[in-house]
Amino acid sequence: MRKAESQTGQIELSGEQFTYRLRTSARARRITLRLAPRDGSLQVTVPHGVTQRQVVAFLESQSGWIARRRAALPGPIPFADGTSLPILGQTHCIRHCPEARRGVWMEEGYLNVSGPHAHLPRRVEDFLHRHAREQLNERARRLCGQLPPQARPLGRVSVRDTTSRWGSCSSDGNLSFSWRLIFAPEQVFDYVVAHEVAHLVHLDHSRAFWQLVANLQDDIKTPRVWLRREGSSLLRYGARS
């Protein structure tokens, strides 16, 4: 089976310029369209053999739906003084402390940020990257102690700014996660860790895989439903003001 191929393009619909990502997949049986929740860009998946003219015609036929969905998208949430952030289920308000010399630190209900105001968004994001990576690494290594002997050794644990996958596990045991999971409830955060750690034993989604995930975390249905319904909200955080 041929691998999926992707490319990007531009199209004008109702006087507005849109960026779209075109993905050609052997598994696709028809043209499908979705809006990226973070920036409203278009993501189009098509079967092999679909021409560019057909893609353009399809997008033009969907211009009304696109306009309605774009209008309904929630606004971005910038990292700014006074913004409230959910960090592993606990609300922390960003508080600018320009005279302090501690970098960024958390305390009861606050995420404190020192230094010039212009550096605040980047400092917050850098801190949350580190915090997410530390928590993911700690929890993944703890769960590895519950795996059967045939599990592959855990390699690196890294974070990225992915929008289509919350986590992944490579065949050599490296785990990668979206750093934006730090904004999810702790149960959801732990579920994604358990899901990827289970791939150290089963690189598939077989019945044995799901049984292992359930052994690593008691309730896997609730976080799966939350991610399906609310996961796109995690992409709103961090837009520059």
N, C-alpha and C positions, 0 to 999 in steps of 0.2 A: 504493500500500500504506500502510495506517495505521501510524503510529509506535507503538513499544512504550510502554505506560503503566504507572506503578508507584504503589503506595501501601503504607502500613504498617498493621499491626494487632496485636492481642494475642489469644492463645488459651491456655486452660488444658488441659494434657494430663497425665493421671495425677497430678493434684494440683500440677503445676508450671506456672508462668506462662512463656510463650514469646512473644517478639516475632517477627513474620514480615514479610517484605517480599514483597508480591504484585506480580508483573510480568505484564501482559497483552501478549501478542505475537501479531502476525498470522502469524508463522512457526511458532508452536507448534502441534503436532498433538495433544498430550496434556498432562496435568498432570505437571510434573516438580518435584522437590524436592532441595535441597542444603543442607548446613549450612555457614555461614560459619566458616572455621577459626579466626578471631581471637576471636569471642565466642560461637559456638555458636548464633547467631540463624538462623532459617529463611528460606530464599529459595525462593519458589514461583513458577513460571512456568506460565501457563495460556493456552489459546487464547481468542480473543474469544468471548463468549457464555456462558462458565462463570459460574455464580452464586456468591455468597458462601456459600450453604448447601452447594454442592458442594465448595468449597474446604475448609470446616470438616470436612465428612465425610471428605474425603481425608486431611487432617492427622490426624484421629482414628484413621483406619485405619492410619496409619503411626507411631503413637505408640511401638510397640515398637522399630521401626527407629531412630527419633529418639533414644530413650533409650540404645540401644546405641552409636550413633555419638557422642553427646555424651560418654558415659563414656570413649570411646576417644580423644577429642581430647587432644593433648599440652597440658601446662600452659603458661601465659604465662611469659615471661622478663622480669622487671622490670629497669629500669636502676637498679642498686644496687651499692654497694661490694662488690667481689669477683666480680661477674658477668663471665663471658667472652663477648665478642661477636666474631663473624666479620666483619671489615671488609675487603671485597674479597678474601676468601680468606685473610686473615691474622688469627689470633686475638689479640685485645687484651683484657686484663683491666682492668675499671674499678677505678681506685685513687683513693680519696678523699684529697685533700691539703688539709685545711681551712685551713692557715696560708699556703698559697701565694697568689700574686696574679697568676696567669697565665691565669685563666679555665679553659679546657679545652684540652689539648694531647696529641698522640700522641707516644710514643716507643717504642723497641723493646719490643713485647709489652704495652704499657700504654696505657690511655686515662686520663690524669690529670685530676682535676676538683677545682678549688679552691672555697673558700667553704663556707657552712653546709650541713650534710647534707640539710636539707629542700629545698634548691634543686638537689640533684644530678640527679634524674631529668629535670627540665626543661632543665638545662644540657647534659646529654648529648644529649638529643633535638635541641635547637637546634644543637649542634655538628654532629651527624650530618646534619641537614637541609642545613646550609651545605656540609659536605664533599661530600655527594652532588651538590648543585647545581653546585659547582665542578668536580667530576670529570666530570659529565655534559656540562656546557657545554664544557669543554676537549676532550673526546673527540669530541663532536658536531662542533665546528668543525674539528677535525683531519680527520675523515672527509669533511666537505664539500669539502675540497680534492681529493677523488678522484671527485667527481660529474661527470657530463657537463654541457655548457654550458646545456642546457635546464632544469636544476634550478631550482626556486624558491629565492630567497635564504633563508637561515636567519634566523628571527625570534628571539623570546625562547625561552630554555630555562628551564623552571620545574619545581618539584617539588611534589607533592601527596601526600596520604595516601589513595591509592586502593586498593581491595581487589579490583576485578574486572579492571583493565587495568594492565599494567606500564608502558605508554607510549602516547602518542598524538601525531599530527601533524595540525595544522589546515590548511585550504586556504590560509591566508596565511603558512604556514611556521613557525608557533610549535610547539615541541615541549614536551610535558609528560610527566613520569615519576613513578613512585612512588619516594619517597625511600628506601623500604625495600629497594630494589635494592642499597643499600650493603652489605647483609648477604649478598649473593649472591657466588658465586665470580667472579673477575674476568672469566673467559671469558663467563659469563652476562651480566654487567653490560655488557660490550662488545657482545654480540650484540643486546641490546635497543636500545642506541644505534644500531647499524648498521641495525636493522630500521626505526626511526623516521626516521633520516636518509634511507634509501632511499625513504621516502614523499614526500620533497621532489621526487622525479622521478616516481614512480608512486603515485597515491592509491588503490591497489587492491592486491590480492594475486595479480596475474597472474604468468604464467611469467617475464615480463621483470622484474617486481619481485623475485622470489626469486633470479633470476640476479644482479641487482645486489647484493642482500644477500650472496650468496655471494662476490661480487667484493670486497666491503668486509671480509668476515671469512671466513677459510679454512674453519672448521668451524662450520656452523650447526645441524647435527643434534644434537650433544651438548648444547648449551645449551637447545635447544627441548625435548628429553626431560627435562632437569633441571628446567626450569620447570614442565612438566606434572606431574612426580612430586613435586618438592620445593618448588615455589613457595609453597605455603600456609604453609610453615614460616617464611617471612620475616615473616609477620603476627604472630608470637608475641612479637616483641621490643618492649619499651617499655611493657608493662603496669605500672601503678603498684603498688608494694608497699604 
